[in-house]
Amino acid sequence: MTNATINQSATATTWTLDPAHTLVEFAAKHLMITTVKGRFTDVSGTITMNEANPAASSVKAVIKSASVDTRTDQRDAHLKSADFLEVERHPDITFNSTRVEQSGSGHYRVTGDLTIHGVTTPVVLEVTDEGRTKDPWGGERAGFSATTRIDRRDFGLTWNQILESGGVLVGHEIRITLEVEATKNA
C-alpha cells in the first residue's frame, strides 16, 4: 500500500443511511395532466466519503421494491405486480456508484449503476451536501439531497395504456428525489 493510498483511506469516513430519516420519492405523470408521487419506505446503504479526494468516495444503496407506497392500495398492488416492479422476482432496487465528482462547493455529481426490475442502467445523481451535526445521543449525522430523472422504459417498465386523446396513462419520465440522513460509523 502506498502512502497516497494510506492517506486517502485515512481521510475517508463511512456513513450508514438512517432509514427512519431518509426519503426516497418518485414522481410520474398520470393521464398526461397531473403528477402522482410515491415513495419507498425500506432503504439501506452506506456512503464512504473522502472529502480530500471526492473521486475516492462511493455510495451503495438498497431499496426493497415491495416497500413502494403511493397512498393508494390498488395502485401499490399494481406497481408491485409483473406489469411494473415484479417484486417477487426482483425484491431489490440497487444503486452502486462508479464515479463521484465535485461540481461546486457542497455539490457533487454521483454516477452509478441503478438496477430496477433486474435491469442495470447508468444514472447521474445531482447531490447537495446539506451538512453535519451532532445528535443528542453523541453521534454525528450527515445530510444529503439528490435528484435524477430516468426513463422507466430503460428498465423494462413498459406497461401503459394509450388514451383516447393520444397520450398515455403513465408518463415515461420518472423524477427521483432523495433526502438522506446518515450516521457516522465508529
Secondary structure, 3 states (H helix, E strand, C coil): CCHHHHHHHHCEEEEEECHHHCEEEEEEEECCCEEEEEEECCEEEEEEEECCCHHHCEEEEEEEHHHEECCCHHHHHHHHCCCCCCCCCCCEEEEEEEEEEEEECCEEEEEEEEEECCEEEEEEEEEEEEEEEECCCCCEEEEEEEEEEEEHHHHCCCCCCECCCCCECEEEEEEEEEEEEEEECC
